[in-house]
Amino acid sequence: GLGLTLYQRNERGEAIRVNPAKTFRKDDLVRFVIEPNIDGYLYIFYRENETEPMMIFPDPRLHEGDNKITAHVPY
């Protein structure tokens, strides 16, 4: 399993926790925190409408592309 907490930046620049079912609009700024319950590797894909998914994580610019995650550690 995987725990997920989603945040959206408000007008004052503060990160406010929001419901993951919320509908977002273009240019909304979001941040999410995940917490796995087992060790593993994280892959994140972006998909809009019916387009092909695009892998956005791992990325070599972040942690040298390392995507290993540890159980019960928030990322």
C-alpha positions in Angstrom: 0.0 0.0 0.0 0.9 3.6 -0.3 -0.3 6.6 1.7 -0.8 9.8 -0.1 -1.2 13.4 1.1 -1.9 16.1 -1.4 -1.2 19.9 -0.9 -2.1 22.9 -3.0 -0.4 26.3 -2.8 -2.9 29.1 -1.9 -2.7 32.8 -2.8 -0.4 33.5 0.1 2.1 30.8 -0.9 1.1 28.4 1.8 0.8 24.6 1.2 -2.8 23.6 2.2 -3.8 20.0 2.4 -6.5 19.1 -0.1 -8.7 16.1 -1.0 -7.0 14.0 -3.7 -10.4 13.9 -5.6 -10.2 17.7 -6.1 -10.3 18.9 -9.7 -7.3 21.0 -10.5 -6.9 23.7 -13.1 -4.1 24.7 -15.4 -1.2 26.4 -13.5 -2.3 25.1 -10.0 0.7 24.3 -7.9 0.5 21.0 -6.1 2.8 18.9 -3.9 2.2 15.4 -2.8 3.8 13.3 0.0 3.8 9.5 -0.3 4.6 7.0 2.4 5.0 3.4 1.3 4.4 0.4 3.6 7.1 -1.7 2.0 10.6 -1.0 0.5 10.6 -0.7 -3.2 11.1 1.6 -6.2 8.9 4.6 -7.1 7.8 5.5 -10.6 5.5 8.4 -11.3 3.7 8.9 -14.6 1.7 11.9 -15.9 -1.2 11.4 -18.2 -3.7 13.9 -19.5 -7.0 12.8 -21.0 -6.3 10.0 -23.5 -2.6 10.7 -24.1 0.2 8.2 -23.5 1.6 8.2 -20.0 4.9 10.1 -19.6 7.3 9.1 -16.8 8.2 12.1 -14.7 10.0 10.2 -11.9 12.7 9.0 -11.5 14.5 12.0 -13.1 18.3 12.2 -13.2 18.1 15.8 -11.9 16.6 14.5 -8.6 18.7 12.3 -6.3 20.8 11.3 -9.4 17.8 9.3 -10.7 17.6 7.1 -7.6 14.1 6.0 -7.0 14.5 3.5 -4.2 12.1 4.1 -1.3 12.0 2.7 2.2 8.9 1.6 4.1 7.3 4.1 6.5 9.4 7.0 5.3 7.5 10.0 3.8 8.8 11.3 0.5 
